[in-house]
């Protein structure tokens, strides 16, 4: 008996969304510099082509999605810092 039959394949993806939500809140509460998530995103984007070369396209897409989330968090944080300086 499956408890989550429709979501079982995407369960790790949902965990990563929860983790990003927690990280999103932590970056503002702990006042983490906005360049850190942007640096993580750039590192992930550099690593992604190597997984594509190894024919691990699904994992490479997942890394690209993670990079996108880190970029979004970094840009939102920079925008808020810009508004606070004004």
C-alpha positions in Angstrom: 0.0 0.0 0.0 1.5 3.3 -1.1 1.0 6.3 1.1 2.0 8.7 -1.6 1.4 6.9 -4.9 1.3 10.1 -7.1 4.2 11.9 -5.5 6.5 9.0 -4.7 8.8 9.6 -7.7 9.1 13.3 -7.0 9.5 13.0 -3.2 13.2 14.1 -3.1 12.3 17.1 -5.2 9.7 18.1 -2.7 12.3 17.8 0.1 14.6 20.1 -1.8 11.8 22.7 -2.1 11.2 22.5 1.6 15.0 22.9 2.1 15.1 26.0 -0.1 12.2 27.5 1.8 14.1 27.1 5.0 17.3 28.5 3.4 15.3 31.4 2.0 14.1 32.3 5.5 17.5 31.7 7.0 19.3 34.0 4.6 17.2 36.9 5.8 17.1 36.0 9.5 20.9 35.3 9.7 21.7 38.2 7.3 23.8 36.0 5.0 25.5 37.9 2.2 23.6 37.8 -1.1 26.8 36.8 -3.0 26.9 33.4 -1.3 23.8 31.8 -3.0 24.8 33.4 -6.3 28.3 31.7 -5.9 26.6 28.4 -5.2 24.5 28.8 -8.3 27.6 29.5 -10.4 29.3 26.5 -9.0 26.3 24.3 -9.8 26.2 25.7 -13.4 29.9 24.9 -13.9 29.4 21.3 -12.6 26.2 20.6 -14.7 27.8 20.1 -18.1 30.0 17.3 -16.7 26.9 15.4 -15.8 25.5 16.0 -19.2 28.7 14.6 -20.7 28.2 11.4 -18.6 24.6 11.1 -20.0 23.1 11.8 -16.6 20.6 14.3 -18.0 18.0 13.9 -15.2 20.5 14.8 -12.5 22.0 17.6 -14.6 18.5 19.1 -15.0 18.0 18.8 -11.2 21.3 20.7 -10.6 20.2 23.4 -13.1 17.0 23.8 -11.2 18.9 24.1 -7.9 21.1 26.7 -9.5 18.1 28.6 -10.7 16.7 28.6 -7.1 19.9 29.9 -5.7 20.1 32.6 -8.3 16.5 33.7 -7.5 17.3 33.8 -3.8 20.5 35.8 -4.4 18.8 38.3 -6.6 15.8 38.8 -4.2 18.3 39.3 -1.4 20.3 41.9 -3.5 17.1 43.7 -4.4 16.1 43.9 -0.8 19.5 45.2 0.2 19.3 47.8 -2.6 15.9 49.0 -1.3 17.3 49.2 2.3 20.2 51.4 1.2 17.8 53.9 -0.4 
